[in-house]
Amino acid sequence: MMPLWFPLTVLSAFFLATSDATTKRALTGRNEYLVTWLRIVPTLPLFLIPLPFIPVPKLGDDFYFCIMTGLPLEAVAIILYTKALKLSPLSLTLPLLSLTPLLLLVVPYLLLGERISPTGGAGIMLIALGGYLLNTGRGETGILAPLKALAREKGALCMLAVAAIYSVTSTLGKRAIAASSPLFFAAVYLPLLVLVLTPVALYKSRGELGPALRNGTVNAALLPAVCYTLQALTHVYAVNMTNVAYMIAVKRLSLLFGVLYGHYLFKEQGGIVSTLIMLAGVFLIVTGG
């Protein structure tokens, strides 16, 4: 029988990729800080309204530590994530998130004591190979061509930082869920994330909030916001059911969905083969566990 965390994770991956693709479309000619804020602001009422009806678990220092440490990191990551979507093609930026499982071989062990099977080593090599080959065929020659092309892409550099941050926040999130409950964590963490981002977004988009109601920005951010909220809800349930490295690895199916969106919606070329190599590594890590 298929474990419940797997279909929940695939759903989370699909909603995340859909949110990414529609966010990239919404970013055209618009302020990325404002779009970032509009993308996550619906989580505020959605998770706050049921909060009084959610049983409050006994909370300890561990829960507060994870929340206070994870929030600023998550805020930085989501801003960099949106910048990456705006600056570079989906087929280049999204596959770089496959680097997160590499770090998740170490971070959960340090923070949670979770052990990963050594047979996932082959999967790690495939992920690294796919990431290196991602930039081949972009006008450069030689073995260092992918590294040179990657260095020129600001969006790719932003996504590399996101991949590193997510390895920490995913682990802290699971630790906070273990110290509370999936629904309680989501009902507290996501609204707090909105509150942390609100002053930054309002400052960076000062003078643009009023026109956003008239120029279509709010409407353009509606579908990304709905999909982002759904991916968050499915994520918090799935990650509580299995090893965090395995769940995040499977969630990287969003990379394949995202590259396909980039190909069909934005006519982006390349990235499919490299993404499949990276995903093969992801699945090898999962099956190796």
C-alpha positions in Angstrom: 0.0 0.0 0.0 1.3 3.4 -1.0 2.2 5.6 2.1 0.0 8.7 2.4 2.9 11.1 2.5 3.8 10.2 -1.1 0.7 11.4 -2.9 0.5 14.4 -0.5 4.1 15.3 -1.5 3.3 15.0 -5.2 0.3 17.2 -4.8 2.5 19.7 -2.9 5.1 19.6 -5.8 2.4 20.2 -8.4 0.9 23.2 -6.5 4.3 24.6 -6.0 5.3 24.4 -9.6 1.9 25.9 -10.7 2.4 28.7 -8.2 6.0 29.3 -9.6 4.9 29.4 -13.2 1.9 31.7 -12.6 4.1 33.9 -10.3 6.7 34.3 -13.1 3.9 35.4 -15.4 2.6 37.8 -12.8 6.1 39.3 -12.3 6.2 40.7 -15.9 6.7 44.4 -15.4 5.8 44.3 -11.8 7.5 44.8 -8.4 8.8 41.4 -7.2 8.5 42.4 -3.5 4.8 43.2 -4.0 4.1 40.0 -5.9 5.9 38.0 -3.3 3.8 39.5 -0.5 0.5 39.1 -2.5 1.5 35.4 -3.2 1.6 34.5 0.5 -0.8 37.0 2.1 -3.9 34.7 1.7 -2.3 32.3 4.1 -2.9 34.8 6.9 -6.7 34.5 7.1 -6.8 30.8 5.9 -4.6 29.6 8.8 -5.5 32.2 11.4 -9.3 31.6 11.2 -9.2 27.9 12.3 -6.5 28.6 14.9 -9.0 29.0 17.8 -10.4 25.5 17.0 -7.0 23.8 16.7 -5.9 22.0 19.9 -2.9 23.8 21.4 -0.2 21.3 22.1 2.2 21.7 25.0 4.9 23.9 23.6 8.5 23.9 24.8 11.7 25.9 24.1 12.4 23.7 21.0 9.2 24.9 19.2 10.0 28.6 19.9 13.6 28.1 18.8 12.6 26.6 15.5 10.0 29.3 14.8 12.3 32.2 15.7 15.2 30.8 13.8 13.2 29.6 10.7 11.2 32.8 10.1 13.9 35.2 9.1 15.6 32.5 7.0 12.2 31.7 5.3 11.6 35.4 4.6 15.0 35.8 2.9 14.5 32.6 0.9 11.0 33.5 -0.4 12.3 36.9 -1.6 15.3 35.4 -3.3 13.0 32.7 -4.8 10.8 35.3 -6.4 13.8 37.3 -7.7 15.1 34.1 -9.2 11.8 33.5 -11.0 11.9 37.0 -12.4 15.5 37.2 -13.4 16.1 33.8 -15.1 14.3 31.0 -17.0 12.3 28.4 -15.0 14.3 25.7 -16.8 17.6 27.1 -15.3 16.5 28.2 -11.8 14.1 25.6 -10.6 16.4 22.5 -11.2 18.9 24.1 -8.9 16.6 23.3 -6.0 17.6 19.7 -6.5 20.7 20.6 -4.5 18.6 20.8 -1.4 18.5 17.0 -1.0 22.4 17.0 -1.0 22.4 19.2 2.1 19.5 17.3 3.6 21.8 14.3 3.8 23.7 16.3 6.5 21.4 18.9 8.1 18.6 16.6 9.4 21.3 14.3 10.9 22.7 17.3 12.8 19.4 18.8 13.9 17.1 15.7 14.1 19.4 12.7 14.3 17.9 11.3 11.0 20.2 8.9 9.1 20.2 8.5 5.4 21.2 5.2 3.7 24.7 5.3 2.1 23.2 3.8 -1.0 21.9 7.3 -1.8 25.4 8.2 -2.8 24.7 7.3 -6.5 21.7 9.6 -6.3 23.9 12.4 -5.1 26.3 12.0 -8.0 23.4 12.1 -10.5 22.0 15.3 -8.9 25.4 16.9 -9.1 25.9 15.8 -12.7 22.4 17.1 -13.7 23.1 20.4 -12.0 26.5 20.8 -13.8 25.1 19.9 -17.2 22.1 22.3 -16.8 23.9 25.1 -18.6 25.5 23.2 -21.4 24.6 24.3 -24.9 24.2 28.0 -23.9 26.8 29.5 -26.2 29.9 28.4 -24.3 32.4 25.6 -25.0 34.7 23.6 -22.8 34.3 21.7 -19.5 34.0 24.9 -17.5 31.2 26.3 -19.7 28.4 25.4 -17.3 30.2 27.1 -14.4 30.8 30.2 -16.4 27.2 30.4 -17.6 25.9 29.8 -14.1 28.1 32.6 -12.7 26.5 35.0 -15.1 22.9 34.2 -14.1 21.8 36.2 -11.1 18.6 34.3 -10.8 20.6 31.0 -10.6 22.7 32.4 -7.8 19.6 33.5 -6.0 18.1 29.9 -6.3 21.4 28.4 -5.1 21.0 30.4 -1.9 17.4 29.3 -1.6 18.4 25.7 -1.9 20.8 26.1 1.0 18.3 27.9 3.1 15.6 25.4 2.5 17.7 22.6 3.7 17.8 24.3 7.1 14.2 25.6 7.2 12.7 22.2 6.1 14.5 20.5 8.9 13.6 23.2 11.5 10.0 23.0 10.2 9.8 19.2 10.8 11.4 19.7 14.3 8.7 22.4 15.1 5.9 20.1 13.8 7.2 17.3 16.0 7.1 19.7 18.9 3.5 20.7 18.2 1.3 19.4 15.3 1.1 20.0 11.6 -2.0 22.2 11.6 -0.9 24.2 14.7 2.5 24.8 13.1 1.0 25.9 9.8 -1.5 28.2 11.6 1.3 29.9 13.5 4.3 29.8 11.1 2.7 31.0 7.9 0.8 34.0 9.3 4.0 35.0 11.1 5.9 34.8 7.8 3.4 37.1 6.3 3.8 39.6 9.1 7.6 39.4 8.8 7.5 40.1 5.1 4.8 42.8 5.2 7.0 45.8 6.3 9.7 44.8 3.8 7.2 44.4 0.9 5.4 47.7 1.7 8.7 49.6 1.9 10.0 48.2 -1.3 6.8 48.8 -3.1 5.8 52.1 -1.6 3.6 54.0 -3.9 2.6 50.9 -5.8 0.1 49.3 -3.5 -2.8 51.6 -4.5 -2.2 51.2 -8.3 -1.9 47.4 -7.8 -5.6 47.3 -7.3 -6.2 48.9 -10.6 -3.5 47.6 -12.9 -4.2 43.9 -12.5 -1.4 43.0 -10.1 -3.7 41.7 -7.4 -5.7 39.6 -9.9 -2.4 38.3 -11.4 -1.2 37.2 -8.0 -4.5 35.4 -7.1 -3.8 32.0 -8.7 -0.2 31.9 -7.5 -1.5 32.7 -4.0 -4.1 29.9 -4.0 -1.6 27.3 -5.2 1.1 28.5 -2.8 -1.4 28.0 0.1 -2.3 24.5 -1.0 1.3 23.5 -1.4 2.0 24.7 2.2 -0.9 22.7 3.6 0.0 19.5 1.9 3.7 20.0 2.8 3.2 20.3 6.5 1.1 17.1 6.6 3.5 15.1 4.4 6.7 16.1 6.1 5.4 14.9 9.4 4.8 11.4 8.0 8.3 10.4 6.8 12.0 11.3 6.8 12.4 14.9 5.9 15.1 14.3 3.3 12.9 11.7 1.5 9.9 14.0 1.5 11.8 17.0 0.2 13.5 14.8 -2.4 10.1 13.6 -3.8 8.8 17.2 -3.6 11.5 18.1 -6.2 9.1 16.6 -8.7 8.1 20.3 -8.8 11.3 20.8 -10.8 10.0 18.6 -13.6 6.6 20.3 -13.5 8.3 23.7 -13.5 10.6 23.0 -16.4 7.6 21.7 -18.4 5.7 24.9 -17.6 8.7 26.9 -18.7 8.8 25.0 -22.0 5.1 25.2 -22.8 4.2 28.6 -21.3 7.3 30.6 -21.8 8.9 28.7 -24.8 12.1 28.1 -22.8 14.5 25.7 -24.4 16.7 23.2 -22.7 16.8 21.9 -19.1 14.6 18.8 -19.6 17.3 16.2 -19.9 19.3 17.7 -17.1 16.2 17.9 -14.9 15.4 14.2 -15.6 19.0 13.3 -14.6 18.6 15.2 -11.3 15.3 13.7 -10.6 16.7 10.2 -11.3 19.2 11.0 -8.5 16.4 12.2 -6.2 14.5 9.0 -6.7 17.6 6.9 -6.2 18.1 8.7 -2.8 14.5 7.8 -1.9 14.7 4.2 -3.0 18.1 3.9 -1.5 16.6 4.8 1.9 
